[in-house]
């Protein structure tokens, strides 16, 4: 084989290896987010390490990463929701990745305008290292109007001392929701999607509701929780003991009276008529 043919073959092999090794992977190609909540778009990428200029292998270095909305190429002056080289990015879009393998994007305070397809693009110090996965991640935004409470227990009547967890969720998701919890109209300090009630007492009985922290119009239907005292629970410890002692004394007195009555009857029966 001629020297020129060998060089051409090696160049083709380097090009093929670079193309195969260069990837952007979206574990989720579509997701749902509640308006006002936070959604995370997982993403990983593998940059191209080098390319051949026909004579030698030239190393590549990633110098720019960016996310665009509703644009298949995301290059040049295309508006970005995040650009590592720009200081004008919307603070709602947080890049949780790096310049090596992680390209995860987080969207906070999701708005209706975030219903779109987001794509990640990496750029190297040479155009041979530029790459974008056009599949992207499609986000569907739900207004969160259907907020419900899900309980870890199927029984709404629980006994004193038990534990129950209430989950505030929407038809879309319950992950990363910031909510406000209420009991009989009074606000809890908890803001997470789950509310854990342990060592239940009668004071925990009541109607529980929740709503998105930034949208009180999403208030859920009340969830009624009733904590039962249980067997003997209506009596405090000390009066309960006294009650048992009294029962024993009464039983003893009745037993003594019964024996005396029987003895009297036996004596009368033994007397001559």
C-alpha positions, 0 to 999 in steps of 0.5 A, a space after each residue: 500500500 502506498 504511503 499516501 494511502 496509509 496516511 489517508 487510512 489513518 486519518 479516516 480511522 482517527 476521524 471515525 474514532 473521534 466521532 464515535 467517542 464524542 457524545 452528549 447523553 440526556 437520560 431524560 428526553 422529556 420531563 414534566 415540571 410544575 410552574 414555580 418549582 425546580 426541575 433538573 435536566 441530567 446530562 453527560 458529555 464525552 468531548 473529542 480528545 483530538 483530531 488529525 490534520 493529515 500529518 499529526 494528531 492535534 489535541 482538543 480542549 473544551 473552552 465553551 459549554 452552553 444550553 439553548 432553548 428551541 434551537 437545534 444548533 445552538 451556535 454563534 449568536 443564538 440566544 442561550 439560557 446558559 453560556 459559560 462565557 457570558 455573565 448575562 445568563 438568567 439566574 433561574 438557569 443554574 449550570 450544575 456541570 463542568 467542562 469535562 463530563 457533566 452538563 446537567 442544567 437546573 431550572 428554578 422557579 419554572 415558568 410557562 415559557 420554559 415549555 420548550 426543548 433544551 439542548 446542550 452544546 460543547 465547543 472546543 478550541 478548534 471547530 473539530 471539537 464542537 458538538 451538539 445532540 439535537 435530540 434535547 430534553 423537552 420540558 412540559 410545564 404544568 400549572 399545578 392546579 391539581 395538588 393532592 395529598 397522599 398519605 403513607 397510611 391507607 387508614 385516616 384513623 390512626 392510633 396514638 404513638 404511630 407515625 404517618 407521612 403526608 406527601 404534597 404532589 401534583 399530577 406532574 410530580 412531587 420532586 423538588 416542590 416547595 410548598 406551604 403546609 397548613 393544619 386547620 388553616 395554621 401554617 407549618 414551617 416545613 416547605 418540603 413536599 413531605 410532612 412527617 408526623 411521628 408519635 401521634 397524639 390527639 392534638 395531631 387530629 385535624 384537616 391538613 392542606 398544602 399549596 405551592 409556595 409561590 402559587 397559593 391558588 393551588 391549595 389542595 383539598 383537605 386531608 382529614 386525619 383522626 388520631 384515636 386514643 386507643 384502648 384505655 386511652 381515655 384514662 390517665 395513668 394514675 386514675 386508671 390504676 385507682 380504677 382497677 384497685 377499686 374494682 378489686 376492692 368491690 369484688 372482694 367485698 362482694 365475695 365476703 358478703 356472698 360467703 356470709 350469706 351462704 353461711 347464714 343460710 346453711 346455719 338456718 337449714 341445720 336448725 331443727 324445725 
